[in-house]
């Protein structure tokens, strides 16, 4: 889920991260061009370039001049580790607190029942 209160380049980064974690892009895959991704998201190409640059800075994508940007080897594992850590440090604590506050049990959390 994309947080609309975040800057656009971070929201675009979340979309790309989700695409990699969901398997739409695998290690070694070519990412859409800046222009193509900008058009598909209704975003400014410079904003997309900033999002892509942040992945490059983190070593999650590699640039092959004249060809494009590719998901780096090991990027999926690294992204999954980063997202797990972020979830456990920022998202989970308030959820766990709410679960305790409401007195929910693990079988109450079965999403198949909802």
C-alpha positions, 0 to 999 in steps of 0.5 A, a space after each residue: 500500500 502506497 502512503 500518499 503523504 510521502 513525496 512522489 519519488 518515495 511513492 514511486 520507489 515503493 511501487 518499484 520495491 513492491 514490483 521486485 518483491 512480488 516477482 514482476 522484476 527479478 534480479 537481472 531484469 531490465 526495469 522500464 525506462 524512466 520515460 515509460 515508467 513516468 508515463 505509466 504512473 502519471 509522474 514527471 520523468 525527473 521524479 522517476 529518475 530520482 527514484 531510480 537514482 536512489 535504487 542505484 545509490 543503494 546498489 539495488 539497480 545497475 546501469 548499463 549505458 545505452 541499454 538501461 537499468 537492471 535489477 542488481 544481483 541479490 537485490 530481491 533478497 536485500 530488499 526483502 531483508 530491508 522491508 522485513 526490518 522496516 516492517 518489524 521496527 515501524 509497522 508491527 509495534 503499533 499493530 501488536 499493541 492494538 492486538 493486545 489492546 483488543 484482546 485478539 487471539 491468533 485464531 481471531 487473525 485468520 484473514 480467511 474468516 474476514 
